[in-house]
Amino acid sequence: PRMFRIFRRYLLRFSSYSTSSMAITESALKEKLTKGLEATYVDVKDVSGGCGASFEVVVVSNAFEGKPLLQRHRIVNSCLEEELKEIHAFSQKTYTPSQWKEKQME
């Protein structure tokens, strides 16, 4: 009985921590960024080996027009606010459609 009480207390204490029952996927991030930023192009790569802890993204959106890099990254971070709580490493490249077109010509 004493061991059961200790175990129960342990479970109650740690069950309040946020744990994601669903893994974060490339497709889920792509869909959220595409819809949330009205992006014309989104590429998401899981670089964690499939565990959903590390991603690289490229986002092309008119929402970035006239905005400096830091503000663009904040826009993306805001769109993925909940997901970033679970992701350990996140790399992003943000472009306007005209910048993306230029980059494709390089």
N, C-alpha and C positions, 0 to 999 in steps of 0.2 A: 504493500500500500504506500509506503513512504517513497519508494522508487517511482511508483506511478504518479504521485503528486509532483515530484521533481520533474519528471518527463512531461507531464501535462503543463506545468508552469513554463517549461522551456518551449513547448509548442505554441502556447498562447503568446509568449513574448515575440517569437520570430514569425508568427503567421501574419502579423500586422505589417511586415515589410512588403514593399511592392515587388512582386515577382511576375514576370510576364509568362503567361501560359502559352503564348504563341510566339514562335521565333520571328524575328524581323527578316523579311525577304527582300530580294532585289525588286521583285514585281510590286510588292506593297509600297516600297519607297518610291518607285517610278510612278505609280498611279497617284500617290499623294502629291508628289512634286508637280506632276503634269496638271492635275486639277487645281491644286492650291495656288500655283504660280502662273497658270495658263501658259505653260511652257510649250514652245514649238519643238523642242528636242530635249530628251532626258536620257542619259546613259548611267546606269548604276551597276557597279561591280562589287561583289562580295569578295573582299581580299583576305578574309579570315579563314578560308578553307571550308566554308559552309556553315559555321556556327552562328553567323549573323552578328558578329561583334565588331567588324571592321569593314567600312565601305568607302569606295571612291565614287564620286558623282560628277557628272558634267551636266549643267543646266543652261539652256538657252531660253531666254524669256524677254519680252518687251518690258516687263516689270523692272528690269535692270537699267533701262535707258536713263542716262544722266546721273546714275548713282555710282559713288565710289565703291571700290572693292569691299571694304569693310561693311558698308551698308548692304551690299548684295549678299554677303555671307550671313549677315544678321537676318535678312529676309528668309533665306533658306533655313537657317536654324529655327526661326520662328515657325515656319511651316512644319518642321519635323520635331517640334518641341518634345512631344511625348516619346518618340522613337529614340531621340538622342539621350534620353535618360538610361536606355538599355545598351546603347552602342558605345564601345570603348574607344574606337578610332574612326574619325570621319574626315575625309579629304574632299574638298569641293573646288570645282572650277566653274565660274559663272560668266556667261557671255550674253551680249545683246545679239539679236539676229544678224545685224551687220558685222559685228565682230566675229561671229561664228562663220559667216560666209567668207570673210577674209582669211580666217584660220584654215578653212578647207582648201583654199587656193595655194597655201604655202607648200 
